[in-house]
Amino acid sequence: MDCFYEGENMLVIHPDECIDCGVCEPECPVEAIVDDTVDGIQDWLELNAKYAEIWPNITEIGEVPADAEEWKDVPDKKQHFSEKPGGS
């Protein structure tokens, strides 16, 4: 699954590279990966497409962030989004 790209505080999936195999969905610790046909997903699709073009590609599973559990149920996470690339 070479369609993941890393930002400072988020991963994105390149919509043109994803083959919709579904392997990543159960691996996502916060169940953030959803089908691209879900209502209201357009903003997220555009964000994923944009940042997948400029952030570094990741091809190996990394460590789950130490604060992942704290962020799991935080509403409106988009307000905390960072445009900075990740450190891979």
Gaussian input, Z-matrix of N, CA and C with variables (Angstrom, degrees):
# hf/3-21g

backbone

0 1
 N
 C     1     B1
 C     2     B2     1     A1
 N     3     B3     2     A2     1     D1
 C     4     B4     3     A3     2     D2
 C     5     B5     4     A4     3     D3
 N     6     B6     5     A5     4     D4
 C     7     B7     6     A6     5     D5
 C     8     B8     7     A7     6     D6
 N     9     B9     8     A8     7     D7
 C    10    B10     9     A9     8     D8
 C    11    B11    10    A10     9     D9
 N    12    B12    11    A11    10    D10
 C    13    B13    12    A12    11    D11
 C    14    B14    13    A13    12    D12
 N    15    B15    14    A14    13    D13
 C    16    B16    15    A15    14    D14
 C    17    B17    16    A16    15    D15
 N    18    B18    17    A17    16    D16
 C    19    B19    18    A18    17    D17
 C    20    B20    19    A19    18    D18
 N    21    B21    20    A20    19    D19
 C    22    B22    21    A21    20    D20
 C    23    B23    22    A22    21    D21
 N    24    B24    23    A23    22    D22
 C    25    B25    24    A24    23    D23
 C    26    B26    25    A25    24    D24
 N    27    B27    26    A26    25    D25
 C    28    B28    27    A27    26    D26
 C    29    B29    28    A28    27    D27
 N    30    B30    29    A29    28    D28
 C    31    B31    30    A30    29    D29
 C    32    B32    31    A31    30    D30
 N    33    B33    32    A32    31    D31
 C    34    B34    33    A33    32    D32
 C    35    B35    34    A34    33    D33
 N    36    B36    35    A35    34    D34
 C    37    B37    36    A36    35    D35
 C    38    B38    37    A37    36    D36
 N    39    B39    38    A38    37    D37
 C    40    B40    39    A39    38    D38
 C    41    B41    40    A40    39    D39
 N    42    B42    41    A41    40    D40
 C    43    B43    42    A42    41    D41
 C    44    B44    43    A43    42    D42
 N    45    B45    44    A44    43    D43
 C    46    B46    45    A45    44    D44
 C    47    B47    46    A46    45    D45
 N    48    B48    47    A47    46    D46
 C    49    B49    48    A48    47    D47
 C    50    B50    49    A49    48    D48
 N    51    B51    50    A50    49    D49
 C    52    B52    51    A51    50    D50
 C    53    B53    52    A52    51    D51
 N    54    B54    53    A53    52    D52
 C    55    B55    54    A54    53    D53
 C    56    B56    55    A55    54    D54
 N    57    B57    56    A56    55    D55
 C    58    B58    57    A57    56    D56
 C    59    B59    58    A58    57    D57
 N    60    B60    59    A59    58    D58
 C    61    B61    60    A60    59    D59
 C    62    B62    61    A61    60    D60
 N    63    B63    62    A62    61    D61
 C    64    B64    63    A63    62    D62
 C    65    B65    64    A64    63    D63
 N    66    B66    65    A65    64    D64
 C    67    B67    66    A66    65    D65
 C    68    B68    67    A67    66    D66
 N    69    B69    68    A68    67    D67
 C    70    B70    69    A69    68    D68
 C    71    B71    70    A70    69    D69
 N    72    B72    71    A71    70    D70
 C    73    B73    72    A72    71    D71
 C    74    B74    73    A73    72    D72
 N    75    B75    74    A74    73    D73
 C    76    B76    75    A75    74    D74
 C    77    B77    76    A76    75    D75
 N    78    B78    77    A77    76    D76
 C    79    B79    78    A78    77    D77
 C    80    B80    79    A79    78    D78
 N    81    B81    80    A80    79    D79
 C    82    B82    81    A81    80    D80
 C    83    B83    82    A82    81    D81
 N    84    B84    83    A83    82    D82
 C    85    B85    84    A84    83    D83
 C    86    B86    85    A85    84    D84
 N    87    B87    86    A86    85    D85
 C    88    B88    87    A87    86    D86
 C    89    B89    88    A88    87    D87
 N    90    B90    89    A89    88    D88
 C    91    B91    90    A90    89    D89
 C    92    B92    91    A91    90    D90
 N    93    B93    92    A92    91    D91
 C    94    B94    93    A93    92    D92
 C    95    B95    94    A94    93    D93
 N    96    B96    95    A95    94    D94
 C    97    B97    96    A96    95    D95
 C    98    B98    97    A97    96    D96
 N    99    B99    98    A98    97    D97
 C   100   B100    99    A99    98    D98
 C   101   B101   100   A100    99    D99
 N   102   B102   101   A101   100   D100
 C   103   B103   102   A102   101   D101
 C   104   B104   103   A103   102   D102
 N   105   B105   104   A104   103   D103
 C   106   B106   105   A105   104   D104
 C   107   B107   106   A106   105   D105
 N   108   B108   107   A107   106   D106
 C   109   B109   108   A108   107   D107
 C   110   B110   109   A109   108   D108
 N   111   B111   110   A110   109   D109
 C   112   B112   111   A111   110   D110
 C   113   B113   112   A112   111   D111
 N   114   B114   113   A113   112   D112
 C   115   B115   114   A114   113   D113
 C   116   B116   115   A115   114   D114
 N   117   B117   116   A116   115   D115
 C   118   B118   117   A117   116   D116
 C   119   B119   118   A118   117   D117
 N   120   B120   119   A119   118   D118
 C   121   B121   120   A120   119   D119
 C   122   B122   121   A121   120   D120
 N   123   B123   122   A122   121   D121
 C   124   B124   123   A123   122   D122
 C   125   B125   124   A124   123   D123
 N   126   B126   125   A125   124   D124
 C   127   B127   126   A126   125   D125
 C   128   B128   127   A127   126   D126
 N   129   B129   128   A128   127   D127
 C   130   B130   129   A129   128   D128
 C   131   B131   130   A130   129   D129
 N   132   B132   131   A131   130   D130
 C   133   B133   132   A132   131   D131
 C   134   B134   133   A133   132   D132
 N   135   B135   134   A134   133   D133
 C   136   B136   135   A135   134   D134
 C   137   B137   136   A136   135   D135
 N   138   B138   137   A137   136   D136
 C   139   B139   138   A138   137   D137
 C   140   B140   139   A139   138   D138
 N   141   B141   140   A140   139   D139
 C   142   B142   141   A141   140   D140
 C   143   B143   142   A142   141   D141
 N   144   B144   143   A143   142   D142
 C   145   B145   144   A144   143   D143
 C   146   B146   145   A145   144   D144
 N   147   B147   146   A146   145   D145
 C   148   B148   147   A147   146   D146
 C   149   B149   148   A148   147   D147
 N   150   B150   149   A149   148   D148
 C   151   B151   150   A150   149   D149
 C   152   B152   151   A151   150   D150
 N   153   B153   152   A152   151   D151
 C   154   B154   153   A153   152   D152
 C   155   B155   154   A154   153   D153
 N   156   B156   155   A155   154   D154
 C   157   B157   156   A156   155   D155
 C   158   B158   157   A157   156   D156
 N   159   B159   158   A158   157   D157
 C   160   B160   159   A159   158   D158
 C   161   B161   160   A160   159   D159
 N   162   B162   161   A161   160   D160
 C   163   B163   162   A162   161   D161
 C   164   B164   163   A163   162   D162
 N   165   B165   164   A164   163   D163
 C   166   B166   165   A165   164   D164
 C   167   B167   166   A166   165   D165
 N   168   B168   167   A167   166   D166
 C   169   B169   168   A168   167   D167
 C   170   B170   169   A169   168   D168
 N   171   B171   170   A170   169   D169
 C   172   B172   171   A171   170   D170
 C   173   B173   172   A172   171   D171
 N   174   B174   173   A173   172   D172
 C   175   B175   174   A174   173   D173
 C   176   B176   175   A175   174   D174
 N   177   B177   176   A176   175   D175
 C   178   B178   177   A177   176   D176
 C   179   B179   178   A178   177   D177
 N   180   B180   179   A179   178   D178
 C   181   B181   180   A180   179   D179
 C   182   B182   181   A181   180   D180
 N   183   B183   182   A182   181   D181
 C   184   B184   183   A183   182   D182
 C   185   B185   184   A184   183   D183
 N   186   B186   185   A185   184   D184
 C   187   B187   186   A186   185   D185
 C   188   B188   187   A187   186   D186
 N   189   B189   188   A188   187   D187
 C   190   B190   189   A189   188   D188
 C   191   B191   190   A190   189   D189
 N   192   B192   191   A191   190   D190
 C   193   B193   192   A192   191   D191
 C   194   B194   193   A193   192   D192
 N   195   B195   194   A194   193   D193
 C   196   B196   195   A195   194   D194
 C   197   B197   196   A196   195   D195
 N   198   B198   197   A197   196   D196
 C   199   B199   198   A198   197   D197
 C   200   B200   199   A199   198   D198
 N   201   B201   200   A200   199   D199
 C   202   B202   201   A201   200   D200
 C   203   B203   202   A202   201   D201
 N   204   B204   203   A203   202   D202
 C   205   B205   204   A204   203   D203
 C   206   B206   205   A205   204   D204
 N   207   B207   206   A206   205   D205
 C   208   B208   207   A207   206   D206
 C   209   B209   208   A208   207   D207
 N   210   B210   209   A209   208   D208
 C   211   B211   210   A210   209   D209
 C   212   B212   211   A211   210   D210
 N   213   B213   212   A212   211   D211
 C   214   B214   213   A213   212   D212
 C   215   B215   214   A214   213   D213
 N   216   B216   215   A215   214   D214
 C   217   B217   216   A216   215   D215
 C   218   B218   217   A217   216   D216
 N   219   B219   218   A218   217   D217
 C   220   B220   219   A219   218   D218
 C   221   B221   220   A220   219   D219
 N   222   B222   221   A221   220   D220
 C   223   B223   222   A222   221   D221
 C   224   B224   223   A223   222   D222
 N   225   B225   224   A224   223   D223
 C   226   B226   225   A225   224   D224
 C   227   B227   226   A226   225   D225
 N   228   B228   227   A227   226   D226
 C   229   B229   228   A228   227   D227
 C   230   B230   229   A229   228   D228
 N   231   B231   230   A230   229   D229
 C   232   B232   231   A231   230   D230
 C   233   B233   232   A232   231   D231
 N   234   B234   233   A233   232   D232
 C   235   B235   234   A234   233   D233
 C   236   B236   235   A235   234   D234
 N   237   B237   236   A236   235   D235
 C   238   B238   237   A237   236   D236
 C   239   B239   238   A238   237   D237
 N   240   B240   239   A239   238   D238
 C   241   B241   240   A240   239   D239
 C   242   B242   241   A241   240   D240
 N   243   B243   242   A242   241   D241
 C   244   B244   243   A243   242   D242
 C   245   B245   244   A244   243   D243
 N   246   B246   245   A245   244   D244
 C   247   B247   246   A246   245   D245
 C   248   B248   247   A247   246   D246
 N   249   B249   248   A248   247   D247
 C   250   B250   249   A249   248   D248
 C   251   B251   250   A250   249   D249
 N   252   B252   251   A251   250   D250
 C   253   B253   252   A252   251   D251
 C   254   B254   253   A253   252   D252
 N   255   B255   254   A254   253   D253
 C   256   B256   255   A255   254   D254
 C   257   B257   256   A256   255   D255
 N   258   B258   257   A257   256   D256
 C   259   B259   258   A258   257   D257
 C   260   B260   259   A259   258   D258
 N   261   B261   260   A260   259   D259
 C   262   B262   261   A261   260   D260
 C   263   B263   262   A262   261   D261

   B1=1.4547
   B2=1.5260
   B3=1.2808
   B4=1.4605
   B5=1.5167
   B6=1.3148
   B7=1.4625
   B8=1.5217
   B9=1.3570
   B10=1.4540
   B11=1.5228
   B12=1.3178
   B13=1.4574
   B14=1.5168
   B15=1.3492
   B16=1.4556
   B17=1.5287
   B18=1.3228
   B19=1.4439
   B20=1.5142
   B21=1.3098
   B22=1.4628
   B23=1.5324
   B24=1.3467
   B25=1.4670
   B26=1.5299
   B27=1.3395
   B28=1.4571
   B29=1.5291
   B30=1.3033
   B31=1.4624
   B32=1.5174
   B33=1.3195
   B34=1.4627
   B35=1.5225
   B36=1.3146
   B37=1.4536
   B38=1.5266
   B39=1.3303
   B40=1.4717
   B41=1.5262
   B42=1.3292
   B43=1.4685
   B44=1.5248
   B45=1.3301
   B46=1.4614
   B47=1.5263
   B48=1.3309
   B49=1.4568
   B50=1.5294
   B51=1.3106
   B52=1.4647
   B53=1.5273
   B54=1.3315
   B55=1.4657
   B56=1.5292
   B57=1.3183
   B58=1.4673
   B59=1.5275
   B60=1.3292
   B61=1.4679
   B62=1.5277
   B63=1.3382
   B64=1.4537
   B65=1.5126
   B66=1.3231
   B67=1.4655
   B68=1.5315
   B69=1.3028
   B70=1.4604
   B71=1.5314
   B72=1.3218
   B73=1.4674
   B74=1.5202
   B75=1.3351
   B76=1.4647
   B77=1.5326
   B78=1.3334
   B79=1.4560
   B80=1.5279
   B81=1.3126
   B82=1.4608
   B83=1.5271
   B84=1.3497
   B85=1.4622
   B86=1.5323
   B87=1.3078
   B88=1.4725
   B89=1.5269
   B90=1.3159
   B91=1.4617
   B92=1.5292
   B93=1.3231
   B94=1.4625
   B95=1.5238
   B96=1.3182
   B97=1.4589
   B98=1.5216
   B99=1.3182
   B100=1.4599
   B101=1.5215
   B102=1.2950
   B103=1.4584
   B104=1.5303
   B105=1.3123
   B106=1.4670
   B107=1.5270
   B108=1.3231
   B109=1.4589
   B110=1.5334
   B111=1.3320
   B112=1.4618
   B113=1.5293
   B114=1.3234
   B115=1.4678
   B116=1.5253
   B117=1.3242
   B118=1.4569
   B119=1.5176
   B120=1.3184
   B121=1.4589
   B122=1.5379
   B123=1.3214
   B124=1.4667
   B125=1.5348
   B126=1.3286
   B127=1.4717
   B128=1.5239
   B129=1.3354
   B130=1.4634
   B131=1.5258
   B132=1.3206
   B133=1.4656
   B134=1.5289
   B135=1.3122
   B136=1.4641
   B137=1.5243
   B138=1.3339
   B139=1.4558
   B140=1.5288
   B141=1.3330
   B142=1.4660
   B143=1.5218
   B144=1.3137
   B145=1.4657
   B146=1.5249
   B147=1.3110
   B148=1.4628
   B149=1.5283
   B150=1.3250
   B151=1.4654
   B152=1.5176
   B153=1.3221
   B154=1.4639
   B155=1.5241
   B156=1.3139
   B157=1.4674
   B158=1.5246
   B159=1.3379
   B160=1.4645
   B161=1.5327
   B162=1.3152
   B163=1.4659
   B164=1.5194
   B165=1.3415
   B166=1.4673
   B167=1.5286
   B168=1.3123
   B169=1.4639
   B170=1.5277
   B171=1.3186
   B172=1.4637
   B173=1.5238
   B174=1.3201
   B175=1.4630
   B176=1.5239
   B177=1.3297
   B178=1.4523
   B179=1.5128
   B180=1.3206
   B181=1.4584
   B182=1.5197
   B183=1.3098
   B184=1.4564
   B185=1.5180
   B186=1.2983
   B187=1.4547
   B188=1.5261
   B189=1.3134
   B190=1.4646
   B191=1.5226
   B192=1.3350
   B193=1.4634
   B194=1.5368
   B195=1.3137
   B196=1.4626
   B197=1.5269
   B198=1.3229
   B199=1.4675
   B200=1.5355
   B201=1.3139
   B202=1.4745
   B203=1.5273
   B204=1.3055
   B205=1.4613
   B206=1.5334
   B207=1.3339
   B208=1.4695
   B209=1.5261
   B210=1.3268
   B211=1.4583
   B212=1.5227
   B213=1.3063
   B214=1.4591
   B215=1.5292
   B216=1.3157
   B217=1.4625
   B218=1.5313
   B219=1.3130
   B220=1.4632
   B221=1.5294
   B222=1.3305
   B223=1.4675
   B224=1.5327
   B225=1.3043
   B226=1.4710
   B227=1.5299
   B228=1.3179
   B229=1.4662
   B230=1.5254
   B231=1.3036
   B232=1.4600
   B233=1.5369
   B234=1.3160
   B235=1.4677
   B236=1.5310
   B237=1.3319
   B238=1.4600
   B239=1.5298
   B240=1.3167
   B241=1.4561
   B242=1.5220
   B243=1.3257
   B244=1.4616
   B245=1.5228
   B246=1.3184
   B247=1.4604
   B248=1.5365
   B249=1.3290
   B250=1.4587
   B251=1.5288
   B252=1.3283
   B253=1.4727
   B254=1.5259
   B255=1.3227
   B256=1.4517
   B257=1.5146
   B258=1.3049
   B259=1.4565
   B260=1.4993
   B261=1.3470
   B262=1.4627
   B263=1.4972
   A1=108.33
   A2=116.49
   A3=121.73
   A4=112.34
   A5=118.25
   A6=121.00
   A7=112.97
   A8=117.74
   A9=121.20
   A10=111.07
   A11=115.18
   A12=122.70
   A13=108.05
   A14=114.73
   A15=120.04
   A16=113.82
   A17=114.43
   A18=121.50
   A19=109.73
   A20=116.30
   A21=121.47
   A22=111.63
   A23=116.70
   A24=118.85
   A25=113.21
   A26=116.14
   A27=119.29
   A28=109.89
   A29=116.13
   A30=121.44
   A31=107.84
   A32=116.50
   A33=120.39
   A34=108.22
   A35=114.94
   A36=122.10
   A37=107.61
   A38=115.39
   A39=119.28
   A40=107.91
   A41=117.67
   A42=119.82
   A43=114.42
   A44=118.06
   A45=120.46
   A46=112.44
   A47=117.45
   A48=121.31
   A49=112.26
   A50=116.92
   A51=121.57
   A52=108.85
   A53=115.90
   A54=119.98
   A55=111.60
   A56=117.53
   A57=123.11
   A58=113.00
   A59=116.38
   A60=119.71
   A61=111.97
   A62=117.26
   A63=121.12
   A64=115.38
   A65=118.51
   A66=121.51
   A67=111.71
   A68=117.99
   A69=121.18
   A70=113.51
   A71=117.35
   A72=120.21
   A73=113.93
   A74=119.96
   A75=118.34
   A76=113.61
   A77=117.41
   A78=121.25
   A79=112.89
   A80=117.41
   A81=121.40
   A82=109.08
   A83=117.82
   A84=120.01
   A85=114.55
   A86=118.04
   A87=119.52
   A88=112.56
   A89=116.28
   A90=121.68
   A91=112.45
   A92=115.79
   A93=121.44
   A94=113.03
   A95=117.80
   A96=120.76
   A97=108.40
   A98=115.09
   A99=120.34
   A100=109.87
   A101=116.17
   A102=122.67
   A103=109.57
   A104=116.69
   A105=120.44
   A106=113.65
   A107=117.89
   A108=120.51
   A109=112.62
   A110=117.03
   A111=121.78
   A112=109.64
   A113=117.26
   A114=121.09
   A115=110.42
   A116=115.86
   A117=121.72
   A118=114.89
   A119=117.61
   A120=121.31
   A121=112.83
   A122=118.25
   A123=121.85
   A124=113.31
   A125=118.04
   A126=120.11
   A127=111.13
   A128=116.09
   A129=120.35
   A130=110.99
   A131=117.88
   A132=120.60
   A133=110.63
   A134=116.25
   A135=120.53
   A136=111.00
   A137=117.32
   A138=121.36
   A139=109.80
   A140=117.16
   A141=121.27
   A142=110.96
   A143=117.31
   A144=121.20
   A145=111.31
   A146=117.15
   A147=121.50
   A148=111.85
   A149=117.10
   A150=119.76
   A151=113.40
   A152=118.00
   A153=120.27
   A154=110.64
   A155=116.49
   A156=120.88
   A157=112.65
   A158=118.52
   A159=119.47
   A160=114.48
   A161=118.13
   A162=120.50
   A163=110.41
   A164=116.92
   A165=119.87
   A166=112.37
   A167=115.06
   A168=122.65
   A169=109.36
   A170=116.27
   A171=119.93
   A172=108.43
   A173=115.68
   A174=120.27
   A175=112.29
   A176=116.86
   A177=120.87
   A178=109.42
   A179=115.88
   A180=120.26
   A181=108.76
   A182=115.79
   A183=121.16
   A184=110.62
   A185=114.54
   A186=121.09
   A187=109.82
   A188=115.97
   A189=120.16
   A190=106.67
   A191=119.06
   A192=120.11
   A193=111.06
   A194=115.38
   A195=121.33
   A196=112.33
   A197=116.99
   A198=120.15
   A199=112.83
   A200=117.62
   A201=121.59
   A202=112.14
   A203=117.17
   A204=120.38
   A205=110.98
   A206=116.98
   A207=121.03
   A208=111.39
   A209=116.92
   A210=122.06
   A211=113.20
   A212=117.65
   A213=122.29
   A214=113.58
   A215=118.43
   A216=121.55
   A217=113.84
   A218=117.36
   A219=120.41
   A220=108.69
   A221=117.22
   A222=119.36
   A223=111.79
   A224=116.45
   A225=123.49
   A226=112.79
   A227=115.89
   A228=120.64
   A229=112.77
   A230=116.48
   A231=119.82
   A232=112.24
   A233=116.77
   A234=119.54
   A235=112.25
   A236=118.07
   A237=122.95
   A238=112.24
   A239=116.75
   A240=122.59
   A241=111.80
   A242=115.81
   A243=121.92
   A244=108.94
   A245=116.74
   A246=121.91
   A247=111.87
   A248=117.21
   A249=121.18
   A250=110.76
   A251=116.60
   A252=119.08
   A253=110.93
   A254=114.78
   A255=120.84
   A256=110.84
   A257=114.43
   A258=118.86
   A259=116.80
   A260=119.12
   A261=117.03
   A262=112.35
   D1=87.72
   D2=-178.52
   D3=-93.41
   D4=21.76
   D5=-174.85
   D6=-100.05
   D7=10.18
   D8=-179.17
   D9=-99.41
   D10=140.79
   D11=-179.57
   D12=-132.30
   D13=143.75
   D14=-170.08
   D15=-108.53
   D16=125.08
   D17=171.54
   D18=-104.55
   D19=177.87
   D20=-178.39
   D21=-57.38
   D22=-41.52
   D23=-176.60
   D24=-135.28
   D25=24.30
   D26=-178.30
   D27=-163.97
   D28=150.32
   D29=169.49
   D30=-104.59
   D31=147.68
   D32=173.80
   D33=-124.50
   D34=158.50
   D35=178.49
   D36=-114.65
   D37=127.07
   D38=178.15
   D39=-70.97
   D40=114.59
   D41=-175.08
   D42=-62.88
   D43=-25.94
   D44=179.69
   D45=-84.62
   D46=-15.25
   D47=-179.92
   D48=-99.74
   D49=-22.20
   D50=179.82
   D51=-67.99
   D52=133.32
   D53=-179.62
   D54=-102.74
   D55=12.37
   D56=177.67
   D57=55.35
   D58=38.89
   D59=-179.60
   D60=-78.68
   D61=-23.11
   D62=177.51
   D63=83.39
   D64=-0.76
   D65=-177.88
   D66=-62.78
   D67=-34.31
   D68=-175.74
   D69=-75.97
   D70=-26.33
   D71=-174.50
   D72=-56.32
   D73=-50.40
   D74=179.77
   D75=-71.34
   D76=-16.70
   D77=179.94
   D78=-83.10
   D79=-17.73
   D80=-177.99
   D81=-71.48
   D82=118.32
   D83=-175.09
   D84=-67.00
   D85=-18.86
   D86=-178.81
   D87=-117.40
   D88=13.43
   D89=178.58
   D90=52.59
   D91=43.29
   D92=-177.78
   D93=-89.06
   D94=-9.83
   D95=-178.63
   D96=-90.38
   D97=118.13
   D98=-178.40
   D99=-128.43
   D100=160.16
   D101=179.48
   D102=-61.35
   D103=142.23
   D104=-177.72
   D105=-75.90
   D106=5.02
   D107=176.13
   D108=-102.01
   D109=1.42
   D110=179.88
   D111=-67.32
   D112=137.60
   D113=177.79
   D114=-58.21
   D115=139.66
   D116=176.29
   D117=81.17
   D118=9.46
   D119=-175.56
   D120=-89.48
   D121=-9.13
   D122=-172.98
   D123=-55.82
   D124=-43.16
   D125=179.21
   D126=-59.96
   D127=-41.46
   D128=179.89
   D129=-68.62
   D130=-37.14
   D131=177.80
   D132=-62.63
   D133=-42.83
   D134=179.23
   D135=-65.32
   D136=-41.32
   D137=178.17
   D138=-62.91
   D139=-45.29
   D140=178.85
   D141=-60.36
   D142=-46.69
   D143=-179.08
   D144=-61.57
   D145=-43.87
   D146=-178.23
   D147=-63.67
   D148=-50.96
   D149=-173.51
   D150=-79.99
   D151=-21.05
   D152=174.21
   D153=-65.91
   D154=-23.41
   D155=178.77
   D156=-79.30
   D157=-20.26
   D158=-173.41
   D159=-122.32
   D160=-17.73
   D161=178.83
   D162=-88.00
   D163=160.46
   D164=179.52
   D165=-70.48
   D166=141.41
   D167=177.46
   D168=-75.13
   D169=139.71
   D170=174.18
   D171=-118.69
   D172=139.38
   D173=-176.74
   D174=-124.22
   D175=-1.68
   D176=178.79
   D177=-126.30
   D178=147.96
   D179=177.38
   D180=-69.37
   D181=127.98
   D182=178.95
   D183=-98.89
   D184=-172.21
   D185=177.94
   D186=-75.16
   D187=141.75
   D188=173.05
   D189=-68.79
   D190=131.88
   D191=179.91
   D192=-55.47
   D193=142.55
   D194=-177.50
   D195=-58.18
   D196=-30.29
   D197=-177.35
   D198=-99.68
   D199=15.38
   D200=-176.86
   D201=-57.57
   D202=-42.47
   D203=-177.99
   D204=-64.80
   D205=-36.36
   D206=178.47
   D207=-64.48
   D208=-33.76
   D209=-176.54
   D210=-87.71
   D211=-12.86
   D212=-172.03
   D213=-50.47
   D214=-46.84
   D215=-174.70
   D216=-108.34
   D217=15.43
   D218=178.40
   D219=-71.72
   D220=125.15
   D221=178.93
   D222=-75.78
   D223=157.52
   D224=174.03
   D225=52.11
   D226=52.02
   D227=-178.53
   D228=-63.24
   D229=-20.75
   D230=-176.95
   D231=-58.33
   D232=-29.71
   D233=179.64
   D234=-66.84
   D235=-16.12
   D236=179.98
   D237=-100.83
   D238=1.90
   D239=-177.18
   D240=-60.21
   D241=134.43
   D242=175.95
   D243=-110.41
   D244=135.61
   D245=178.63
   D246=-81.21
   D247=-7.73
   D248=-177.06
   D249=-69.51
   D250=142.69
   D251=176.96
   D252=-70.72
   D253=161.44
   D254=177.59
   D255=-79.55
   D256=178.31
   D257=-173.75
   D258=-102.72
   D259=22.59
   D260=-179.03
   D261=-67.94

